[in-house]
């Protein structure tokens, strides 16, 4: 038939007709491409379930009417990002004022390894040439280090690039029912909203120190397509307990839910085999994201990677990637960084020692210090502490813009003992001034 490209009826489907009110249902768009649209062209209703607002499309026929095919295609081609999604996202290190000491960015306090700097300088000599588009050498090195196949590795322009890429892939596969934690890294929400996907949220509880607990398992429901977990979480710095993580992995596998594990801070954790890497081989639904940004202090180079045992997902994401998006300098830096084992051990020792020191000193100042497993600490204090520290040239991360947090929450990156003492001295003065008022 001449209209086969835009219309067909699948009478063999056990759900046909899936909508009442018409004898001719166009099955071309079996899953509605407008389900995630804030301003949907159809006539959906909304229901409440477990405190979540869910779109109900039972009585909507818009994408299933034969005459609407061209309208659907036109709307998809010109789809704008909804105005309500165009909010500003702030990250650590972003400040227009002059800063002497930056405790807002969670990078390695040791700085970039010397051998990595040397590798960058050497690579700069051939920067006039195009980089290896497939990052084959770096892919192979990551695969060897993480005990996966080369086809299970995707290299990207930092973790944020891979998160955005993954959001695009989810939307392209119509996997639009996504669950996020609150609070957590805002990049997931930004990437999803940019693709028209409005996520749901699970609120971490203050009385539990914002740690993930077994209550979360009841929210891993059959209607979900994907879950994003930051582990250790940002900004809470809490690591998911191993037994609970295993239950989440098994539950997601049983329900065919994509489990996205952002482990950009995992290398700061002094626990062997922590995280989901050990589960990847047996579970094709896991996508692990990591980066060189934090652990190797390479934020300006932009380099990250994703691991997934389903090579078809890797291939599909790679196809969505822009060409030559990882520079030759970043690839050379990554290859050298992977060999810095002694540097990693030194980092873990420093972070663990300074974390204990800071937690004790901050508590003595009367601040509420939440349990930390990574290279930063979440603290609850007076509302004006962030601004007062800024007045003396010290930048911490104001966490009031994180969902489920508010004024008075700050995140402090762990630095060297000298810098940590400077911060503590400034905090003592700020709090003393507050007490006088």
DRENMI-563665 format. One record per residue (C-alpha): residue number from 1; x, y, z; residue in three letters. Coordinates in nm, 4 decimals, always signed. Each point is the difference from the previous one (the first is absolute). Example, Ala and Ser with C-alpha at 12.3 -4.5 7.8 and 13.67 -1.06 7.14 Angstrom:
<nodes>
resi X Y Z resn
1 +1.2300 -0.4500 +0.7800 Ala
2 +0.1370 +0.3440 -0.0660 Ser
</nodes>
This chain:
<nodes>
resi X Y Z resn
1 +0.0000 +0.0000 +0.0000 Unk
2 +0.1173 +0.3518 -0.0756 Unk
3 -0.0647 +0.1136 +0.3591 Unk
4 +0.1929 -0.2820 +0.1689 Unk
5 +0.2754 +0.2400 +0.1020 Unk
6 -0.2408 +0.2023 +0.2161 Unk
7 -0.2870 -0.2309 +0.0909 Unk
8 -0.0653 -0.3603 +0.0982 Unk
9 -0.2304 -0.1897 +0.2352 Unk
10 +0.1468 -0.2885 +0.2002 Unk
11 -0.3066 -0.2164 +0.0582 Unk
12 +0.2201 -0.2824 +0.1284 Unk
13 +0.0986 +0.2073 +0.3039 Unk
14 -0.1847 -0.1198 +0.3106 Unk
15 -0.0536 +0.3621 +0.1049 Unk
16 -0.1584 +0.1128 -0.3283 Unk
17 -0.1888 +0.2277 +0.0092 Unk
18 +0.1864 +0.1486 +0.2972 Unk
19 -0.2157 +0.3142 -0.0002 Unk
20 -0.3756 +0.0003 +0.0006 Unk
21 -0.2032 +0.2300 -0.2211 Unk
22 +0.1383 -0.0918 -0.3422 Unk
23 -0.0054 -0.3079 -0.2185 Unk
24 +0.3083 +0.1102 -0.1916 Unk
25 +0.3081 +0.0321 +0.2202 Unk
26 +0.3282 +0.0942 -0.1703 Unk
27 +0.2637 -0.2208 +0.1646 Unk
28 +0.2913 +0.1919 -0.1551 Unk
29 +0.0540 +0.1768 +0.3321 Unk
30 -0.0661 -0.2875 +0.2387 Unk
31 +0.1594 +0.1965 +0.2846 Unk
32 -0.1039 +0.3635 -0.0088 Unk
33 +0.3002 +0.2221 -0.0932 Unk
34 -0.1620 +0.2890 +0.1896 Unk
35 -0.0282 -0.1729 +0.3363 Unk
36 +0.2824 +0.2094 +0.1495 Unk
37 -0.1144 +0.3293 -0.1556 Unk
38 -0.1043 +0.2617 +0.2551 Unk
39 -0.2309 +0.1592 -0.2607 Unk
40 -0.1424 -0.3105 -0.1630 Unk
41 -0.2015 +0.0462 -0.3245 Unk
42 -0.2478 -0.2662 +0.1155 Unk
43 -0.2553 +0.0034 +0.2797 Unk
44 +0.1530 -0.1989 +0.2887 Unk
45 -0.1259 -0.0198 +0.3579 Unk
46 +0.2180 -0.0147 +0.3124 Unk
47 -0.0210 -0.2288 +0.3024 Unk
48 +0.1873 -0.0170 +0.3306 Unk
49 +0.1863 -0.3180 +0.0976 Unk
50 +0.2250 -0.0197 +0.3078 Unk
51 +0.0208 +0.3774 -0.0001 Unk
52 +0.1131 +0.0111 -0.3642 Unk
53 -0.1979 +0.1712 -0.2769 Unk
54 -0.0387 -0.2429 -0.2929 Unk
55 -0.1328 +0.0733 -0.3470 Unk
56 -0.2973 -0.2182 -0.1006 Unk
57 -0.0536 -0.0288 -0.3760 Unk
58 -0.2823 -0.2556 -0.0151 Unk
59 -0.2452 +0.2388 -0.1666 Unk
60 +0.2509 +0.1689 -0.2328 Unk
61 +0.0074 -0.1020 -0.3675 Unk
62 +0.2208 +0.2773 -0.1410 Unk
63 +0.3012 -0.2122 -0.1140 Unk
64 -0.2240 -0.2888 -0.1115 Unk
65 -0.2145 +0.1861 -0.2529 Unk
66 +0.1056 -0.0542 -0.3607 Unk
67 -0.0336 +0.3658 -0.0966 Unk
68 +0.2307 +0.1060 +0.2858 Unk
69 +0.3162 -0.1767 -0.1224 Unk
70 +0.1443 +0.3101 -0.1684 Unk
71 -0.0868 +0.2105 +0.3063 Unk
72 +0.1853 -0.2428 +0.2277 Unk
73 +0.3120 +0.0034 -0.2208 Unk
74 -0.0073 +0.3793 -0.0259 Unk
75 -0.0304 +0.0442 +0.3776 Unk
76 +0.2867 -0.2416 +0.0652 Unk
77 +0.2272 +0.1795 -0.2479 Unk
78 -0.0606 +0.3418 +0.1539 Unk
79 -0.0180 -0.1050 +0.3615 Unk
80 +0.1235 +0.2804 +0.2273 Unk
81 +0.1259 -0.0336 +0.3549 Unk
82 -0.2880 +0.1050 +0.2256 Unk
83 +0.0468 +0.3466 +0.1527 Unk
84 -0.0448 -0.1328 +0.3531 Unk
85 +0.2999 -0.2293 -0.0564 Unk
86 +0.2361 +0.2844 -0.0922 Unk
87 +0.1161 +0.0670 +0.3518 Unk
88 +0.3580 +0.0837 +0.0906 Unk
89 +0.2143 -0.2717 +0.1550 Unk
90 +0.2890 +0.1089 +0.2220 Unk
91 +0.3070 -0.2128 +0.0703 Unk
92 +0.3010 +0.0187 +0.2281 Unk
93 +0.2722 +0.2410 -0.1073 Unk
94 -0.2430 +0.2434 -0.1609 Unk
95 +0.0424 +0.3395 +0.1627 Unk
96 +0.0526 +0.3495 -0.1405 Unk
97 +0.1827 +0.1228 +0.3115 Unk
98 +0.3716 -0.0341 +0.0647 Unk
99 +0.0731 -0.3234 +0.1859 Unk
100 +0.3138 -0.0892 +0.1971 Unk
101 -0.1007 -0.3508 +0.1060 Unk
102 -0.2516 -0.2166 -0.1854 Unk
103 -0.1696 -0.2733 +0.2059 Unk
104 -0.2974 -0.0224 -0.2371 Unk
105 +0.1541 -0.2285 -0.2636 Unk
106 +0.0500 -0.3658 +0.0956 Unk
107 +0.3234 -0.0754 -0.1852 Unk
108 +0.3058 -0.1805 +0.1334 Unk
109 +0.1859 +0.2275 +0.2469 Unk
110 +0.3315 -0.1373 -0.1297 Unk
111 -0.0615 +0.1566 -0.3382 Unk
112 +0.0671 -0.1541 -0.3393 Unk
113 +0.2761 -0.2674 +0.0026 Unk
114 +0.3335 +0.1295 -0.1345 Unk
115 +0.0255 -0.2804 -0.2574 Unk
116 -0.3436 +0.0887 -0.1355 Unk
117 +0.1128 +0.3598 -0.0497 Unk
118 +0.3038 -0.1282 -0.1893 Unk
119 -0.2211 -0.2180 -0.2207 Unk
120 -0.2174 +0.3026 -0.0840 Unk
121 +0.3037 +0.2090 -0.0998 Unk
122 +0.1288 -0.2810 -0.2207 Unk
123 -0.3416 -0.0485 -0.1629 Unk
124 -0.0281 +0.3727 -0.0738 Unk
125 +0.2697 -0.0438 -0.2674 Unk
126 -0.2482 -0.1945 -0.2156 Unk
127 -0.3089 +0.2049 +0.0885 Unk
128 -0.0270 +0.1195 -0.3609 Unk
129 -0.1155 -0.3521 -0.0934 Unk
130 -0.3473 -0.1391 +0.0550 Unk
131 -0.0316 -0.2166 +0.3133 Unk
132 -0.0880 -0.3693 -0.0169 Unk
133 -0.3773 +0.0230 -0.0339 Unk
134 -0.0557 -0.3403 +0.1591 Unk
135 +0.2557 +0.0502 +0.2818 Unk
136 +0.1191 -0.3569 -0.0607 Unk
137 +0.3164 +0.0061 +0.2122 Unk
138 -0.1769 +0.1609 +0.2934 Unk
139 -0.2991 -0.2329 -0.0370 Unk
140 +0.2290 -0.3002 +0.0136 Unk
141 +0.1822 +0.1315 +0.3096 Unk
142 -0.3299 +0.0636 +0.1813 Unk
143 -0.1316 -0.3435 -0.1023 Unk
144 +0.3104 -0.1707 +0.1409 Unk
145 -0.0144 +0.1971 +0.3246 Unk
146 -0.3725 -0.0614 +0.0522 Unk
147 -0.0006 -0.3614 -0.1274 Unk
148 -0.2536 +0.0537 -0.2783 Unk
149 +0.0113 -0.0318 -0.3767 Unk
150 +0.1064 +0.2918 -0.2183 Unk
151 -0.3471 +0.0006 -0.1577 Unk
152 -0.1445 +0.0632 +0.3452 Unk
153 +0.1805 +0.3348 +0.0388 Unk
154 -0.1092 +0.3415 -0.1253 Unk
155 +0.2327 +0.2994 +0.0448 Unk
156 -0.1485 +0.3479 +0.0198 Unk
157 +0.0737 +0.3664 +0.0574 Unk
158 -0.0397 -0.0284 +0.3781 Unk
159 -0.2728 -0.1645 +0.2077 Unk
160 -0.2482 +0.2802 -0.0780 Unk
161 +0.0342 -0.0702 -0.3721 Unk
162 -0.0749 -0.3687 +0.0607 Unk
163 -0.2968 +0.0808 +0.2261 Unk
164 -0.1476 +0.2218 -0.2722 Unk
165 +0.0709 -0.2689 -0.2589 Unk
166 -0.1724 -0.2593 +0.2168 Unk
167 -0.3040 +0.2256 +0.0443 Unk
168 -0.0231 +0.0347 -0.3785 Unk
169 +0.0280 -0.3770 -0.0386 Unk
170 -0.2756 -0.0619 +0.2561 Unk
171 -0.2282 +0.2477 -0.1758 Unk
172 +0.0761 -0.1535 -0.3411 Unk
173 -0.1032 -0.3422 +0.1341 Unk
174 -0.3142 +0.1492 +0.1605 Unk
175 +0.1357 -0.0837 +0.3461 Unk
176 -0.1355 +0.3133 +0.1632 Unk
177 -0.1086 -0.1107 +0.3474 Unk
178 +0.3082 +0.0814 +0.2043 Unk
179 +0.0591 +0.0157 +0.3766 Unk
180 +0.2578 +0.2280 +0.1654 Unk
181 +0.1055 +0.0514 +0.3606 Unk
182 -0.0472 +0.3322 +0.1770 Unk
183 +0.2428 +0.1473 +0.0746 Unk
184 +0.2415 -0.1114 -0.2693 Unk
185 +0.2113 +0.1376 -0.2844 Unk
186 -0.2108 +0.2445 -0.2033 Unk
187 +0.1556 -0.1082 -0.3288 Unk
188 -0.2349 -0.2987 -0.0282 Unk
189 -0.3104 +0.2171 +0.0219 Unk
190 +0.1436 +0.2552 -0.2408 Unk
191 +0.0871 -0.2647 -0.2605 Unk
192 -0.3387 -0.1700 +0.0292 Unk
193 -0.2034 +0.3211 -0.0148 Unk
194 +0.2029 +0.1067 -0.3019 Unk
195 -0.1314 -0.3123 -0.1749 Unk
196 -0.3563 +0.0639 +0.1156 Unk
197 +0.0131 -0.2682 +0.2697 Unk
198 -0.1460 +0.1113 +0.3329 Unk
199 +0.1415 -0.2273 +0.2727 Unk
200 -0.1530 -0.1115 +0.3275 Unk
201 +0.1792 +0.0446 +0.3323 Unk
202 +0.0649 -0.2031 +0.3108 Unk
203 +0.0649 +0.2257 +0.2984 Unk
204 +0.2934 -0.1054 +0.2167 Unk
205 -0.0843 +0.0575 +0.3656 Unk
206 +0.1874 +0.2405 +0.2232 Unk
207 -0.0551 -0.2251 +0.3046 Unk
208 +0.1920 -0.2756 -0.1856 Unk
209 +0.2904 +0.2331 -0.0738 Unk
210 -0.1236 +0.0156 -0.3625 Unk
211 +0.1205 -0.3576 -0.0478 Unk
212 -0.1912 -0.2371 -0.2257 Unk
213 -0.1951 -0.2599 +0.2015 Unk
214 -0.2072 -0.3100 -0.0746 Unk
215 -0.3125 +0.2137 -0.0310 Unk
216 +0.1288 +0.0845 -0.3466 Unk
217 -0.0694 -0.3541 -0.1219 Unk
218 -0.3751 +0.0593 +0.0120 Unk
219 +0.0462 +0.2802 -0.2564 Unk
220 +0.1730 -0.2292 -0.2494 Unk
221 -0.3275 -0.0737 -0.1791 Unk
222 -0.0912 -0.1809 -0.3213 Unk
223 -0.0939 +0.3215 -0.1781 Unk
224 +0.3539 +0.1446 +0.0196 Unk
225 +0.2360 +0.0019 -0.2971 Unk
226 +0.3165 +0.1281 +0.1697 Unk
227 +0.1492 +0.0995 +0.3354 Unk
228 +0.2964 +0.2334 +0.0491 Unk
229 +0.2119 -0.0587 +0.3112 Unk
230 +0.3003 +0.2115 +0.0926 Unk
231 +0.2242 -0.2150 +0.2183 Unk
232 +0.1462 +0.1498 +0.2149 Unk
233 -0.2745 +0.2550 -0.0342 Unk
234 +0.0590 +0.3665 -0.0720 Unk
235 -0.0421 +0.2164 +0.2106 Unk
236 -0.0576 -0.2381 +0.2935 Unk
237 +0.3256 -0.1992 -0.0420 Unk
238 -0.1773 -0.3179 +0.1136 Unk
239 +0.0807 -0.3433 -0.1409 Unk
240 -0.2832 -0.2461 -0.0594 Unk
241 +0.0272 -0.2926 +0.2403 Unk
242 +0.1232 -0.3069 -0.1909 Unk
243 -0.2906 -0.2297 +0.0891 Unk
244 -0.2542 +0.2627 -0.1071 Unk
245 +0.1880 +0.0684 -0.3222 Unk
246 -0.0095 -0.3695 -0.0858 Unk
247 -0.3782 -0.0086 +0.0608 Unk
248 -0.0476 +0.3041 -0.2255 Unk
249 +0.2091 -0.1615 -0.2736 Unk
250 -0.1996 -0.3247 +0.0160 Unk
251 -0.3353 +0.1788 +0.0155 Unk
252 +0.0814 +0.2194 -0.3003 Unk
253 +0.1115 -0.3062 -0.1954 Unk
254 -0.3214 -0.1849 +0.0847 Unk
255 -0.2128 +0.2960 -0.1083 Unk
256 +0.2120 +0.0831 -0.3089 Unk
257 +0.0836 +0.3472 +0.1320 Unk
258 +0.3142 +0.1764 -0.1249 Unk
259 +0.2187 +0.0698 +0.3051 Unk
260 +0.2303 +0.2964 -0.0540 Unk
261 +0.2768 +0.0093 +0.2609 Unk
262 +0.2052 +0.3201 +0.0123 Unk
263 +0.3195 -0.0982 +0.1843 Unk
264 +0.2115 +0.3100 -0.0624 Unk
265 +0.0944 +0.0130 +0.3692 Unk
266 +0.0450 -0.3750 +0.0509 Unk
267 +0.3797 +0.0153 -0.0405 Unk
268 +0.0185 +0.2054 +0.3227 Unk
269 -0.1661 -0.2850 +0.1943 Unk
270 +0.2302 -0.2317 +0.1940 Unk
271 -0.2133 -0.3112 -0.0472 Unk
272 +0.0941 -0.2765 -0.2397 Unk
273 -0.2613 -0.1020 -0.2573 Unk
274 -0.2429 +0.2755 +0.1045 Unk
275 -0.2485 +0.1034 -0.2689 Unk
276 -0.1667 -0.1779 -0.2928 Unk
277 +0.3010 -0.0852 -0.2194 Unk
278 +0.0035 -0.3575 +0.1289 Unk
279 -0.3636 -0.0467 -0.1096 Unk
280 +0.0391 +0.1280 -0.3570 Unk
281 +0.0969 -0.3335 -0.1566 Unk
282 -0.3156 -0.1737 +0.1227 Unk
283 -0.2435 +0.2906 -0.0521 Unk
284 -0.0413 +0.1666 -0.3385 Unk
285 -0.2299 +0.2679 +0.1429 Unk
286 +0.2788 +0.1785 +0.1933 Unk
287 +0.1732 +0.3091 -0.1372 Unk
288 +0.2944 +0.1155 +0.2141 Unk
289 +0.1309 +0.3547 -0.0459 Unk
290 +0.3368 +0.1197 +0.1272 Unk
291 +0.2391 +0.2839 -0.0788 Unk
292 +0.3624 +0.1068 +0.0294 Unk
293 -0.1213 +0.3436 +0.1148 Unk
294 -0.0081 -0.0458 +0.3772 Unk
295 +0.2528 -0.2683 +0.0887 Unk
296 +0.2748 +0.1244 -0.2354 Unk
297 -0.0830 +0.3740 +0.0285 Unk
298 -0.0579 +0.0209 -0.3773 Unk
299 -0.3183 +0.2102 -0.0028 Unk
300 +0.1222 +0.2303 -0.2774 Unk
301 +0.0833 -0.2842 -0.2403 Unk
302 -0.3499 -0.1575 +0.0025 Unk
303 +0.0357 -0.3785 -0.0045 Unk
304 -0.2314 -0.2749 +0.1200 Unk
305 -0.1205 -0.3473 -0.0901 Unk
306 -0.3041 -0.2259 +0.0195 Unk
307 -0.0032 -0.3782 +0.0458 Unk
308 -0.2827 -0.2326 -0.1026 Unk
309 +0.0076 -0.3728 -0.0762 Unk
310 -0.2720 +0.0491 -0.2639 Unk
311 +0.2209 +0.1053 -0.2909 Unk
312 -0.3079 +0.0980 -0.2030 Unk
313 -0.0775 +0.2786 +0.2507 Unk
314 +0.3615 +0.1187 -0.0228 Unk
315 -0.0189 -0.0031 -0.3796 Unk
316 -0.3285 +0.1907 -0.0066 Unk
317 +0.1312 +0.2645 +0.2412 Unk
318 +0.3200 +0.0288 -0.2028 Unk
319 -0.2064 +0.0699 -0.3118 Unk
320 -0.1690 +0.2932 +0.1780 Unk
321 +0.3389 +0.1454 +0.0938 Unk
322 +0.1478 +0.2949 -0.1871 Unk
323 +0.3131 -0.0811 -0.2014 Unk
324 +0.3493 +0.0519 +0.1449 Unk
325 -0.1454 +0.1138 +0.3319 Unk
326 +0.2976 -0.1245 +0.2070 Unk
327 +0.3201 +0.1922 -0.0698 Unk
328 +0.3348 -0.1682 -0.0574 Unk
329 +0.1328 +0.1826 +0.3089 Unk
330 -0.2774 -0.1474 +0.2169 Unk
331 +0.0576 -0.3491 -0.1397 Unk
332 +0.3745 +0.0202 +0.0710 Unk
333 -0.0683 +0.1285 +0.3515 Unk
334 -0.2469 -0.2801 +0.0647 Unk
335 +0.2436 -0.2705 -0.1105 Unk
336 +0.2703 +0.1315 +0.2315 Unk
337 -0.2420 +0.0551 +0.2891 Unk
338 -0.1109 -0.3637 -0.0008 Unk
339 +0.3570 -0.1014 +0.0873 Unk
340 +0.0204 +0.2210 +0.3121 Unk
341 -0.0637 -0.2655 +0.2663 Unk
342 +0.2228 +0.1514 +0.2702 Unk
343 -0.1685 +0.3357 -0.0531 Unk
344 -0.3411 -0.1581 +0.0685 Unk
345 +0.1229 -0.1645 +0.3201 Unk
346 +0.1496 +0.3271 +0.1198 Unk
347 -0.3286 +0.1769 -0.0793 Unk
348 -0.2105 -0.2446 +0.1996 Unk
349 +0.2300 +0.0310 +0.3028 Unk
350 -0.0089 +0.3804 -0.0144 Unk
351 -0.3777 +0.0221 -0.0469 Unk
352 -0.0725 -0.2462 +0.2817 Unk
353 +0.2326 +0.1815 +0.2427 Unk
354 -0.1307 +0.3476 -0.0839 Unk
355 -0.3634 -0.1135 -0.0007 Unk
356 +0.0310 -0.1209 +0.3594 Unk
357 +0.1772 +0.3231 +0.0966 Unk
358 -0.2618 +0.2248 -0.1628 Unk
359 -0.2986 -0.1958 +0.1295 Unk
360 +0.1287 +0.0273 +0.3585 Unk
361 +0.0892 +0.3696 -0.0256 Unk
362 -0.3251 +0.0988 -0.1720 Unk
363 -0.2012 -0.1853 +0.2627 Unk
364 +0.1880 +0.1848 +0.2769 Unk
365 -0.1103 +0.3255 -0.1630 Unk
366 -0.3603 -0.1058 +0.0554 Unk
367 -0.0791 -0.0899 -0.3594 Unk
368 -0.2118 -0.2955 -0.1053 Unk
369 +0.2403 -0.2248 -0.1935 Unk
370 -0.1539 -0.2756 -0.2122 Unk
371 +0.1862 -0.3323 -0.0429 Unk
372 +0.2454 +0.0118 -0.2912 Unk
373 +0.1522 -0.2758 -0.2128 Unk
374 +0.1618 +0.2122 -0.2726 Unk
375 +0.2247 +0.3054 -0.0323 Unk
376 -0.2580 +0.2544 +0.1131 Unk
377 -0.2269 +0.0595 +0.2997 Unk
378 -0.3599 +0.1226 +0.0248 Unk
379 -0.0494 +0.2412 +0.2891 Unk
380 -0.3036 +0.1778 +0.1440 Unk
381 +0.0702 +0.3331 +0.1672 Unk
382 -0.1194 +0.3618 +0.0275 Unk
383 -0.1658 +0.1394 -0.3118 Unk
384 +0.2520 +0.2790 -0.0561 Unk
385 +0.3224 -0.2030 +0.0282 Unk
386 +0.0378 -0.0405 -0.3777 Unk
387 -0.0105 +0.3756 -0.0603 Unk
388 +0.2219 +0.0804 +0.2983 Unk
389 +0.2693 -0.2411 -0.1237 Unk
390 -0.0281 +0.1529 -0.3464 Unk
391 +0.0714 +0.3425 +0.1505 Unk
392 +0.3434 -0.1262 +0.1099 Unk
393 +0.0785 -0.1725 -0.3311 Unk
394 -0.1030 -0.3563 +0.0872 Unk
395 -0.2468 -0.1816 -0.2234 Unk
396 -0.1973 -0.3016 +0.1211 Unk
397 -0.2937 -0.1550 -0.1873 Unk
398 -0.3316 +0.1578 +0.0941 Unk
399 -0.2403 -0.2973 -0.0137 Unk
400 -0.3245 +0.1947 +0.0303 Unk
401 -0.0754 -0.0642 -0.3696 Unk
402 +0.0012 -0.3797 +0.0426 Unk
403 -0.3435 -0.1637 +0.0178 Unk
404 -0.0901 -0.1012 +0.3561 Unk
405 +0.2648 +0.2265 +0.1544 Unk
406 -0.0239 +0.3681 +0.0939 Unk
407 +0.1737 +0.3011 +0.1462 Unk
408 +0.2832 -0.0821 +0.2382 Unk
409 +0.1182 -0.3139 -0.1813 Unk
410 +0.3530 +0.0254 -0.1395 Unk
411 +0.2360 -0.2507 -0.1589 Unk
412 +0.3684 +0.0130 +0.0866 Unk
413 +0.2647 -0.1633 -0.2189 Unk
414 +0.2793 -0.1676 +0.1954 Unk
415 +0.3335 +0.1734 -0.0575 Unk
416 +0.3502 -0.0199 +0.1462 Unk
417 +0.0497 +0.0535 +0.3750 Unk
418 +0.1308 +0.3546 -0.0540 Unk
419 -0.3021 +0.1060 -0.2028 Unk
420 -0.2412 -0.1805 +0.2317 Unk
421 +0.1403 +0.1935 +0.2957 Unk
422 -0.0489 +0.3283 -0.1883 Unk
423 -0.3655 -0.0920 -0.0585 Unk
424 -0.0542 -0.0956 +0.3644 Unk
425 +0.1582 +0.3230 +0.1200 Unk
426 -0.2298 +0.2018 -0.2256 Unk
427 -0.3045 -0.1978 +0.1154 Unk
428 +0.0842 +0.0655 +0.3650 Unk
429 +0.0085 +0.3741 -0.0653 Unk
430 -0.3262 -0.0054 -0.1971 Unk
431 -0.1845 -0.1989 +0.2664 Unk
432 +0.1404 +0.2190 +0.2766 Unk
433 -0.1290 +0.3089 -0.1773 Unk
434 -0.3423 -0.1620 -0.0320 Unk
435 -0.0081 -0.0751 +0.3716 Unk
436 +0.0604 +0.3669 +0.0814 Unk
437 -0.3136 +0.1019 -0.1865 Unk
</nodes>
